[in-house]
Amino acid sequence: MSPALRRALAQARFDTIGTLRNGEQLLLTLLMPIGALIGLVITGIVDLPLSDSGQEHGAALGSALALAISAAGLPSVAIALAFDRRWGVLRQLATTPLGPRGLLAGRAGAVLALVVVQVVLLTATALVVGWRPDLGAWPVTVPVGLLTVLLGTAAFTGFGVIVGGTLRAEAVLAISNTLWVLLAAGGGVLAPTSTYPDWWGAIVSVTPSGALGEALRSLATPGSPDWLSVAILAAWAVVLPVVAARVVRWQE
């Protein structure tokens, strides 16, 4: 293993531990998605697609995963990055052997580790509330699901870096959380785009949030994966990190 990779992994481990020890971050990235999953199943407040057995549990899991991934990538990354810039942490780390690229790689690794925890906990919760996966479809749904999760993580991490790496810390607190709530409510994260007016659904379907939500929900309902949503998400997973690497400022 190269020294640069070891440094990035060490930074990822440090950031992951810091996130898991932060009560506010745990509420945002773990408890709220679990609550959303249970709420979607129990209340039926959102018109979700049904599985072959007539249940909404699978689509609810997809929506909750989209909510969790977007939380891990947007507000969580943006707020931490913004205050690290405010306190001069980024500027100091950028001059160490870790370097700017190692720092960003470590942050991305920490987000991915958090997403793994989210997937495990949400899947376990879905099983407890009655979800039963279609084992016969696993040869397709598992690899496509993993790909979708990775693409969504990359896209929203890039989004978070753009917000947290360009704005003042006070503004990031308000903007990142507001954006996340808006995407959850009307950006295709919790509700399928088919539940929106046609014109709004068409717009949402090509956003990172809409593509992520649709791709994950499609894996839990009858039919083939939503390859168009996966392709749209893949494009965002390239564009947003590239833009983030160009616009991020290392101090306010």
N, C-alpha and C positions, 0 to 999 in steps of 0.2 A: 504494500500500500504506500502510495506516495506521501511525502510530508504535507503537501497541500490538502490532500484528501483527509488525512488524519486531523488536520486543523479544522477543516470544515465540519467533520463529524463531531469533534469536540465541542464546537460552537453550537451545533444542532442539539447535542445532548444538554448543554447548558440552557439553551432557550426552551427546550421541551420541559425540563424540570421547573424552570421559572414559570411557565404557563400553567402547569399542573398544580403549582402551589398558590396560584392567584385565584382567589374566590370569585372575583368578577368575571375572569376569563372562563372559569369552569361553568358558571351560570350561563354565560353567553354561548359557549361552544358545545356544552354537554347537556346541561339540565333543560334548557329551553327546547332543543331539538327532541329530547326524550318526551317532554311535556307535549310538544306539538304532535308527535307520533300517537301518543295515547289519546289526545284530544281529537285528532282526525278519525281515529277508529271508533271512539265512543260516541261522539256527537254527530258525525256525518255532516258537519257544517259545510264541507267542501264536496262538490260533486266529482268524485274520483272514478276513474275507470275500474271496472270489476274484473276479477280473475275468472277462470273457468268455473270455479266453485261459487261464484256470485259474491265474493268478499272484496272489500276495499283495502284489506290489510297490506297487500303487496305494494299498491300505489301509494298508500300512506307512508310506508317505509321509504319508498323512493323520494317522496316529498320531504320527509324528515332528513334524509341523507343530504339532499340538496341544500336544505336550511343549514345543516351542520357544516358542510364544506364551505359554503359561502361565508359563514361566521368565522371559521378558522382562517380564511384567506383575506377577507375584507376588513372588518373592524378590528380583529385581533392583531393582524400584522400592521395595519395602518397606525393604530394607536401606539403600539410598542415602538414602531419606527419613528414616529413623530416625536415622542418624548426622549428617545435616544438621541435624536438630532438636537433637541432643545438643550439637553444636558451635556452635549459635546462628546457623548460616548461613541457615536459613529465616526466622528473625525479622528478620535484617538485610535480606534480599532483599525481604521483604514490605513494608518501609518505603521501598523504592526505586520509581522509576517503573514497574518491571516489575510490582510488586504481586503479591498472592496468586494472582489469576486468571491473570496472565501466567506466573507460575512454574509453576502446574499445567499450563497449556497447553503450556509448553515441555517439561515432563517427558513429557507425553503424546506430543508430537511426536517426542521422542527415542526413545520406545518404538516408535512406528510406523516410524521410520527403521531401527531394529534389526530389526524384524519383516520389513521388505523385504529386508534382507541375509539373514535366516534363510530366507525363501522361496526366494531365488535359489540359495543354497548347497545347501539340501535338495533342491530340484528337480534341480539339476545332479548331486548325488550319486545320486539315484534313477535318473536316466538312465544313469549310469555302471554301476550294479549291475543294470541290465536292465529298468527300467520303460519302457514304451512307451505314451504317452497315446493315448486315443481321440480323434483329431482331429475326427471327425464330431460329437462331443458338446460340443466347445468352446464353441459359441454359448450353451450353458446353463451348463456347468461353470465357465467362466472368470468370468462376472459373479457367479454365486452363490458361487463360491470366494472372490472378492475381498470380497464382502459378509460372508461368514462370518469371514474373517480380520480385517476391521475390527471386527466385533462382538465377536469374541473378544479382540482387543487392548483395546477399551474396557472390557469386563467385567473382565479380569484386571488392567488398570491401576488401575481403581477398587478392586479387591480389595487390590492392593498398597498403595495409598494409605491404605486403612482400617487395615491392619495396621501399616504403617510410621508412620502419622500419629497413632496413639493409644497405642502401647505403648512401653516403654523399649527403648533400642537393643539391650541384651543379650538381652532376651526376643525381639525381632524376629529376631535372628540364628537362634535356635533354632526359633521358631515358623514363620517363613516357609519355611525350608528343609524342615522336617518336613511342613508342609502340602503343599508341592510334591511331595515324595516319596510321601506318602500318596495324593494325587490321581493321580499317575502310576501307582501300583501298583493302587489299587482304586477310582479315581474316574472311570474311563472315558476316561482320556487315552490310554493305550497299548492297552488291551484293550477290545473291544466290550462293551456292557452285556449282550449275549446270553450272554457267557461267565460271568457272575456268577449266583448264585442269584436266582430270580425276584424275591424281595422286595427284595434289594439292587440288582438291575438297575433296578427301578422307581424307587427313590430316586435312584440315580446319574443316571438319564436326565433328571432335572429340575434337576440342578446345572449350574453354568457349565462345569465340566470335562467332564461327561458329554455335555452338549449340543454343546460344541465338538468333541470327539472323534467323536461320531456324525455330526455334520454334515459334517466333513471326510472321514471314511471313506466316507460315502455317495456323495460326488462321484467317487470312484475305482472304484466297483463298479457292476454293472448296475442299471438302474432309475432312477427320478427322484430328485432331491435330497430329503433328509429335511427337509421344510419344518417339521415339528413341532419338530425340534431347532433349526432356524434361528430359529423364533419364540421358543422358550424362551431361546435365547442373546440375542436382541434385547431381551427383557425384562430380563435380567441386565445388559445393556450400558447400560440406562437407570438401573436401580435402584442398582447398585453405585457408579457415579460420583456420583450425587446424594447418596447416603449419605456417600461419601468427602468431598465438599465441605462437608458439615455437621459431620462429627465430627473432621476433621483439626485437630491442635493444632500451632501454629507453633514451640513449644519444649517441652521436657520440664518 
